[in-house]
Amino acid sequence: MRTNPDVLIIGGGLAGLAGALHLSKKGLKVVLIEKNTYPKHKVCGEYISNEILPYLLWLDIDVSKLHPASISKFEFTAQNGKTAKTRLPLGGFGVSRYELDHFLFQKAVENGCTIVTETVTDISFENDIFTITTSEEMLSAKIVLGAYGKRSNIDQVLSRDFISKKSPWLAVKGHYSGNFDEKLVALYNFQGGYCGVSKVENGIVNICYLADFETFKKYKNIEEYQKSVLYKNNKLKAVFENSTSLFEKPLTISQISFDRKEPVENHILMIGDTAGLIHPMCGNGMAMAIHSAKIASELVLDFYYGKIESRSELEKKYIQEWKKHFSKRLFFGRLLAKALKHKNFTHVMTTIAASIPSLLSVIIKQTHGRPITIE
């Protein structure tokens, strides 16, 4: 029988691992349950704003060891080929989830975290204690953080509102070799979606796009869809035609929901995409996921050491902090995504932004945060 931890974290992505590192660094006993083994590729844009660097360094995570791409420029290309460019206000870096998640995992183990490779099948909360059932055992903890990503069977167990609704979005990601500006993160608009391209470590090009499933299902396969739809943006076509896939086949995830979620469900503090799917148009989902772990971890520590006196106060403060830091960014991301569905509007706005680069910089600032301060 496993010793019950102070905090149990469900999910070992960026948010879950950052939370495990933070809490173990401060002396709490942490068990993290992750159904997959490391390292593993994930569908993700793989760009991180430098806003998160102070916190990663505080966690003793030196991402320079992964040799990430240094990114300082952004450009947006509409379907008609019109392009707007600007410098990123803070800059950022490109690193694959394959490398970064594994790096954080190794550090968590080094910190004394227990990593359990199992699938959570049930969660209950009674007498102020959580009981988590996995495929192999049962564990108990006073605090549980939910960090299991965009969509899971756990959402069905918790009867979360969004899980019963169908979503029209599909995401596709691949790694490529090719000639692409290492300092650039680019966003290409096409009918029914948009595609992000940037480099990660070792000169690898990451191409990840979000597509409307209704449009996608008209085609036999991903290759046919890309050539029929994405290639209508000539600049995006050139990126694909000058790149060679490093994957046997692209990674895909479907039923991606952008519906609002609650940051607290059944007394579980949700972090990262589990709390509220971070829209790709926010441009910075990896940093936001890690930041949410910081917020939750600091409040959990205050709760354990008596600065927060009750669970209800803990939950209330977490909801307030989540909304304070992310509501505006998530709203703006959803707004941008809706705008991009209107081709004529997108063409006009891109033309204006191309003439006034500062306008594009203002838009980017609405979806990015300030450098995280460590107290």
N, C-alpha and C positions, 0 to 999 in steps of 0.2 A: 504493500500500500504506500503510495507516494505521500510525502509530508505535505500538508496543506500550506499554500503560500500566503503571503500578505496580499498580493495582487495576482490575479490571473488574467492573462491577455489572450484573446481568441483572434488569431491571425498574425502571421509573421511577415507582412509587407513593411513598407517604410514606416508607417505610423506605429504599428505594433512593435517593431524592433526599436524604434526611437524611444517609445515609452518604456520598454524593458531596460534599455540602457540608462535612461534617466533615473528610473526608480531604483535600480540595482546600485547605481552610482551613489545614491543617497541612503543605501543600507537596507532597503526593503527586499524581502524574499519574493522573487518573481518566477512564475511558471508561464511560459508562452506555448500555446498549442497551435501548430501549423500543419495543415494536411499534406503539404508538399515538402520534398527535400530540397536543399540548396546545393548548387546554384540552379536557377531556373529563369528562363526568359518570360517576360510578361508584356502584354499589350500596353504600351505606354509611350508618351512623347519623348521621355528621357532627357528633358532640358530642365535645369534647376536654376532659379534666380539666386544671385549672391546674397540675397536677403537672409538666407538660411545659414550662411557660413559661420557666423559667430556662435550659433547654437551647436553646429556640428563639431566645432573645435572644442567647445565646452564639454561635449560628450566624448572627447578624445578621439574623434573621427577626423583623420587627415585625408581628405579625398584626393589630395595631390598624389598619393601613393597609387591611385588607380589611373593616373595619367589621363585625366578627362580633357575634352576639347574645351578651349576657352572661347566663350561666345560673347560678342559685344554688339552685333548688328542684327536688325530685324527687317524683313521685307514681306509685304503682302502683295500677292498677285491675283487679280480678278480673272474671271473666265475669259475675258477679251484680251488678256495679256498685259493690261495696264498694271504697273507696279508702283507701289509706294514704299519708300525706304526711310529708316531712321536708326539712330544708335539707341541701344537699350539703356535706360536711365541708370540701372545698377550693374548691368552685365550679368553673366551667368556661366554655367558650364554644362557640358554634355557628358553623361555617363550612363551606361546601360544598367537596367535593373538586374541583369544577370550578375554583374560585378558588384554593384552597390549593395544589393540585398545580402549577398553572400558575405561581403565585408562587414556589414552591421551584425549579421548573424554570428560571425566568428568573434567579434568584439563582445557581444552579449554573453556568449559562452565563457569567454575570458573573464567577464564581470561576475560570473557565478549564477547566471540565469539558467533555469532548467528549460530546455526546449523539448517539447513532446510532439512527435510526428504522428498525429492521429487526427481523426475527423470528429468534430463535436456533433452529437446527435440530439442532445436535449439540454435545456437550461431551466432551472427552477429557482425561485427566490422565496425563502420562508424563514421566519424568525431572524431576520436581518442577515442571513447567510445565503450565498449562492451555492447551488450544487450543479456541477457541470458533468454531463455524461458524455463519454467519448466511445469510440468503437471498441475500446479495450478496458476502460476503467471509469471511476467516478472521482471527482475532485471537489473540494469545497474552498471557498475564499470569501472574505468580507467585501472585496472590491473586484469587479470585473470590468475590463476595458474591451469593447468590441472593435476589432480592427481587421475584419475579415473581408473587406473590399466592397465592390459594387453590388453584388448580388450573391446570396447564399441560401442554402437550406435553412440556416439559422433564422433568416428573415421570415421564413414560413413558420418556424417554431414560435417566433415572437409575434406572429400575426401582424407584421408591419403593413401599413396601408398600401405602399407602392408595389409590393410583391405580387399582388393579384392582377395588376394591370399590364397589358402588353406594351412593349416599347418599340418604336420604329427604328431604333439605331443599331448599327453594326459597326464594329471597329476592326481594322486590319493593320497589322504591323509586320515589318520585315527589316532585316539588316542587309546592307549592300556594300560592295566595294565600288568606288567611283570617285570622280573628281567633283568635289563640292567644297565651297568655301568653309574652312574650319571655324571661322569666327561668326558664321551666319546661322540664324534660325529663321526659316522661311515658312510662310503659310500660303497655300495655294487653294483658291476657291474653285469648285466645280459644281455641276448641277446636283443638288441633293446632299452636298457635304463639303468637306475641306480637308486638306492634307498638310501635315507638318513634316518638315525635313530639316535635319541638323546632324552634325557629327557627334559621335561619342568617342570613347577611348580607342586608341590604336587606329585612328583614321577611318573607322567604320561609319557608314552613313545609315542613320535610322530614318525610315519612312513609315509614318503612321497616319492613317486617315479614318475619319468618321463618315459613314455613309447611311443614307436613307434606305432602309431595308426594302421598301416598296419598289424603289428603283432598282436596287441590287438584284432582287429575285427574278427580274425579267431576263437575266443573263445566265448562261450555263455554268460559269465558273468565275473565279476572281480575275483571271487573266483577261477573259472576254469583257468583263465589266470595266476593268481599268482601261482597256484599249477603246471601248465604246463611249465611256463617260469621262474618266479622268483625263484622257489624252486630248480632249477638246480644249483643255487649257494647255496651249502649246509649250509653255515654259515648264509645266509639270511633266508633259510628255517627254521633253528633253532630259529631265532628271532621270526618268525611268529608262529611257533608251540608252543613256550613258552610264548605267549602273548594272552591276551583276549581283544577283541574289546570293547571299551567304547561307540562307535557310533552304532546306529541301522544299518547304512550302510555307507561305505566310501564316502567322498566328492570327486567329480571329476570336472575337467574343461577340455575342449577340444579346438581345434583350437588355441593352444598356438604358437604364431609366434616369432621366434628369428631373424626375419629380422631387419635390422637397421631402426631406426626411427629418425626423426628430433627433437632436443630439443626445437625448437620453431616452432609452426604451427599457421598460421593466427594470429600472434602476441601474441599467448598464450604461456607462459613459461610452458613447460611440466616437471614434476618432477616424480621421482620414475620410475616404469615400463612404465608409459605413455610416458616418454622421450626416452626410449630405453630399451627393456625388459632385465632385469638383469638375465643373464643365471644362472641356478642353479649351474653350475660348477664353477661360481665365488665364491660359497660357503658362500656368505655374503650379499644376496640381501636386507635383512631388514636394515642393517646398511647403505648400499649404498642408499637406498630410503630415509632414514632420512637425510643423508648427503646432498643429492641433494636438499632437502627442505631448509637446512641451506644456501647453495650457492644461491639459488633463493631469499630467504628472505633477505639476506644481500644486494643483488643487488637492489631489490625492494625498500628497505629503502634508499639506496643511490640515487635512482631515485626520490623518494618522497621528499627527503631533499636537492635536487639540486646538489649532487655530480656527478650524471650522468645526463647529460643535455637533452638527447633525448631518445625516445623509441628505435630508431635504435641502439643507443649506448648500451642501456640496453640489447637488444636482442643479439647483437654482443658479449658483455662481458659474457653473460650467456652461449652462445654456446662455447666460449673459455674455460670457467671454467668447463663446463660439460666434454669437451674433455680432458682437463688437468687431471681431477681427475678420470675419468671413462673409457676412450677409451681403454687404455692398458689393464685394468682389463676385460672389456667386450670381447676384442679380444682374450685374453688368455683363457677365459672361453669357448668361441666358439671353440677354437683350441682343448682344452681338451675334449670337448664333441665329436668332430669328431674323435679324437684319440681313444676314448673308444668304438667306433663302430667296431674297428678292434681287434678281439679277440686275435690273436697271438701277436700283438704289445702290447696290454694291459698286457698279461701274462708276456712277457719279461720285460716290464718296472716295473711291480709290483715286480718281482723277484729282479731286480736291486735295487729298492727303499727299499725293505725289508733288503737288505744287507747294504745299505747306507742310513740310516734314514735322514741324513742331506739333501739328494736330495729331499725327499718329503717335507721337511720344506721350501726349496727354491721355490718349485712349489707353495706351499700355499701362500708364501709371494707375488707372482705375482698376486694373486687374492684378496689380502687383502690390506687395506690402513694403513697408520700410524695413531696414535691417533689424533683425531681432536683437533686443537688448537682453543681456544676462545680468541679473541682480546678484 
